[in-house]
Amino acid sequence: MKNPIAGGAGSAARVEVALPRSGTAQPPRLERILENERLLAAALLAPTVVLLGAFIAYPFVMGVWFSLSSISVGNPGEFVGLRNFQKLLSLRLAWPPVVWNDAIFKVAFLNTCFYTFFATIFKLALGMWLALLLNRHFRGKRLVRASMLLPFIVPTVLSTFAWRWMFDPTFSVLNWLLYQTGAITSKVPFLSNGDYAMWSAIVVNTWRGMPFFAITLLAGLQTINPDLHEAASLDGANGFKRFWNVTWPLLKPVTVVVVVFSIIQTFSDFQLIYVLTGGGPANSTHLLATYAYQIGVATGLLGEGAAISLFMLPVLFVVVWVQLRYLRRLEGA
């Protein structure tokens, strides 16, 4: 639209100026899409959803289908319902309520519970002790904190091979040290005896998982106000009482979360046992994960192996549910 503007005095010509039309210009299409919060959120979440679906959801669904079928290597199988689970155990109303139809599965389940319980207890106790030490001020504290992560950083297979060499019945450096100090007179069968082998696996798992506990608990200790400890010490509380009445109550929420993660990882542990003992000797160190691998992959019975691995799901669900309820109760207190 053109609007005439009068010139100056005299016979100056009139100047016409083109003014823009009324109305707002439409933003570009890409800009409108980016300004839409729902479309932007969907675009940002799409890669994560694809990865989770491809590497978690799809394998889980296929595992459920395998456990309900008679599939094996070279055989597509057919739907058999709960037959694979019935081969493992049966539930009934009489006593005992659980009948173990597979003796090795019973041993693997009890071993998994034993292994998880003691490994978690040791990691919690040693991790708490280490976190309390690292929370103090001393020379070289940063170097010690960094080196403490070494067991957690080293690949599990590599570190387990080193421990396997140390437990070797012939070339064991531990046997040599114990013999030189006079603690033993004959070699200890660390991996050739079932009782020693299980405790050896627990030691290795504790060594590997303790840094995770220590670092996480140390982060929790950093959030506690030092004035609370000073007030408790002025009231005459010693070190243990300050820990039990001040540190431990404030550290409980962090501890519960760490224990939940540790139980999930330890209960489903595979690499450490597979490399260290392979489930032996005589199935004495078999866990649910290693036994599922032996049945599903080594023997080719994919359906039965999937049923064994899925048996871990309800057990972990119950344990995690109980601990999360306890955590919610702590937060509400």
Backbone hydrogen bonds, N-H to C=O, Kabsch-Sander energy under -0.5 kcal/mol:
donor,donor_aa,acceptor,acceptor_aa,energy
3,N,17,V,-1.8
5,I,15,V,-2.7
15,V,5,I,-2.0
17,V,3,N,-1.7
17,V,15,V,-0.5
19,L,1,M,-2.6
19,L,17,V,-0.6
32,R,28,P,-1.9
33,I,29,R,-2.0
34,L,30,L,-2.4
35,E,31,E,-1.8
36,N,32,R,-0.6
36,N,33,I,-0.9
37,E,35,E,-0.8
40,L,36,N,-2.4
41,A,37,E,-2.5
42,A,38,R,-2.4
43,A,39,L,-2.2
44,L,40,L,-2.1
45,L,41,A,-2.1
46,A,42,A,-1.4
49,V,45,L,-2.6
50,V,46,A,-2.5
51,L,47,P,-2.3
52,L,48,T,-2.7
53,G,49,V,-2.5
54,A,50,V,-2.3
55,F,51,L,-2.5
56,I,52,L,-1.9
57,A,52,L,-2.5
58,Y,53,G,-2.5
60,F,56,I,-2.0
61,V,57,A,-2.7
62,M,58,Y,-2.5
63,G,59,P,-2.4
64,V,60,F,-2.2
65,W,61,V,-2.3
66,F,62,M,-2.7
67,S,63,G,-2.1
68,L,64,V,-1.0
68,L,65,W,-0.6
69,S,66,F,-1.6
70,S,78,E,-1.9
72,S,75,N,-2.1
73,V,300,G,-1.9
75,N,72,S,-2.2
80,V,68,L,-2.8
81,G,68,L,-1.3
83,R,80,V,-1.1
86,Q,82,L,-2.2
87,K,83,R,-1.3
88,L,85,F,-0.9
89,L,85,F,-2.2
90,S,99,V,-2.2
92,R,97,P,-2.2
99,V,90,S,-2.8
100,W,98,V,-0.5
101,N,88,L,-1.3
101,N,99,V,-0.8
102,D,88,L,-1.6
103,A,101,N,-0.5
106,K,102,D,-1.9
107,V,103,A,-2.1
108,A,104,I,-2.7
109,F,105,F,-2.5
110,L,106,K,-2.5
111,N,107,V,-2.6
112,T,108,A,-2.2
113,C,109,F,-2.1
114,F,110,L,-2.5
115,Y,111,N,-3.1
116,T,112,T,-2.5
117,F,113,C,-2.5
118,F,114,F,-2.1
119,A,115,Y,-1.8
120,T,116,T,-2.1
121,I,117,F,-2.2
122,F,118,F,-2.5
123,K,119,A,-2.4
124,L,120,T,-2.3
125,A,121,I,-2.6
126,L,122,F,-2.8
127,G,123,K,-2.1
128,M,124,L,-2.3
129,W,125,A,-2.2
130,L,126,L,-2.6
131,A,127,G,-2.3
132,L,128,M,-2.3
133,L,129,W,-1.7
134,L,130,L,-2.5
135,N,131,A,-1.1
136,R,133,L,-1.3
138,F,136,R,-0.6
141,K,138,F,-1.1
144,V,140,G,-2.0
145,R,141,K,-2.3
146,A,142,R,-2.2
147,S,143,L,-2.4
148,M,144,V,-1.6
149,L,145,R,-0.6
149,L,146,A,-1.0
150,L,147,S,-1.5
153,I,149,L,-1.6
154,V,150,L,-2.3
159,S,155,P,-2.5
160,T,156,T,-2.5
161,F,157,V,-2.0
162,A,158,L,-1.5
163,W,159,S,-2.0
164,R,160,T,-2.5
165,W,161,F,-1.9
166,M,162,A,-1.9
167,F,163,W,-1.9
168,D,165,W,-0.9
172,S,168,D,-0.9
174,L,166,M,-1.1
176,W,172,S,-1.6
177,L,173,V,-2.3
178,L,174,L,-2.7
179,Y,175,N,-2.3
180,Q,176,W,-2.4
181,T,177,L,-2.0
182,G,179,Y,-0.9
183,A,178,L,-2.0
184,I,178,L,-1.1
190,F,188,V,-2.0
191,L,167,F,-0.5
193,N,189,P,-1.0
197,A,193,N,-2.9
198,M,194,G,-2.0
199,W,195,D,-1.8
200,S,196,Y,-2.3
201,A,197,A,-2.2
202,I,198,M,-2.0
203,V,199,W,-2.1
204,V,200,S,-2.1
205,N,201,A,-2.4
206,T,202,I,-2.5
207,W,203,V,-2.5
208,R,204,V,-2.1
209,G,205,N,-2.6
210,M,206,T,-1.9
213,F,209,G,-1.4
214,A,210,M,-2.7
215,I,211,P,-2.8
216,T,212,F,-1.9
217,L,213,F,-2.8
218,L,214,A,-2.3
219,A,215,I,-2.0
220,G,216,T,-1.7
221,L,217,L,-2.3
222,Q,218,L,-1.7
223,T,219,A,-0.6
223,T,220,G,-0.9
224,I,221,L,-1.2
228,L,225,N,-1.5
229,H,225,N,-0.6
230,E,226,P,-2.0
231,A,227,D,-2.5
232,A,228,L,-2.1
233,S,229,H,-2.5
234,L,230,E,-2.1
235,D,231,A,-1.3
236,G,233,S,-1.4
237,A,232,A,-2.3
242,R,238,N,-2.3
243,F,239,G,-2.0
244,W,240,F,-2.8
245,N,241,K,-2.5
246,V,242,R,-1.6
247,T,242,R,-1.9
248,W,243,F,-3.5
250,L,246,V,-1.2
251,L,247,T,-1.5
252,K,248,W,-0.9
255,T,251,L,-2.3
256,V,252,K,-2.6
257,V,253,P,-1.8
258,V,254,V,-2.2
259,V,255,T,-2.6
260,V,256,V,-2.2
261,F,257,V,-2.1
262,S,258,V,-2.4
263,I,259,V,-2.6
264,I,260,V,-2.1
265,Q,261,F,-2.2
266,T,262,S,-2.9
267,F,263,I,-2.7
268,S,264,I,-1.2
269,D,266,T,-1.5
274,Y,270,F,-2.6
275,V,271,Q,-2.3
276,L,272,L,-2.4
277,T,273,I,-2.3
278,G,273,I,-2.8
279,G,273,I,-0.6
280,G,277,T,-1.4
284,S,281,P,-1.3
285,T,279,G,-1.5
286,H,279,G,-0.8
286,H,283,N,-0.8
291,Y,287,L,-2.7
292,A,288,L,-2.3
293,Y,289,A,-1.9
294,Q,290,T,-2.2
295,I,291,Y,-2.4
296,G,292,A,-2.9
297,V,293,Y,-2.4
298,A,293,Y,-1.9
299,T,294,Q,-1.5
301,L,295,I,-1.8
302,L,300,G,-1.6
303,G,71,I,-2.2
305,G,301,L,-2.3
306,A,302,L,-2.3
307,A,303,G,-1.8
308,I,304,E,-2.0
309,S,305,G,-2.1
310,L,306,A,-2.4
311,F,307,A,-0.9
312,M,309,S,-1.2
313,L,310,L,-1.1
315,V,311,F,-0.9
316,L,312,M,-2.5
317,F,313,L,-2.3
318,V,314,P,-2.1
319,V,315,V,-2.1
320,V,316,L,-2.8
321,W,317,F,-2.4
322,V,318,V,-2.2
323,Q,319,V,-2.1
324,L,320,V,-2.6
325,R,321,W,-1.9
326,Y,322,V,-1.9
327,L,323,Q,-2.2
328,R,324,L,-2.4
329,R,325,R,-2.0
330,L,326,Y,-2.0
331,E,327,L,-2.2
332,G,328,R,-1.9
333,A,329,R,-1.1
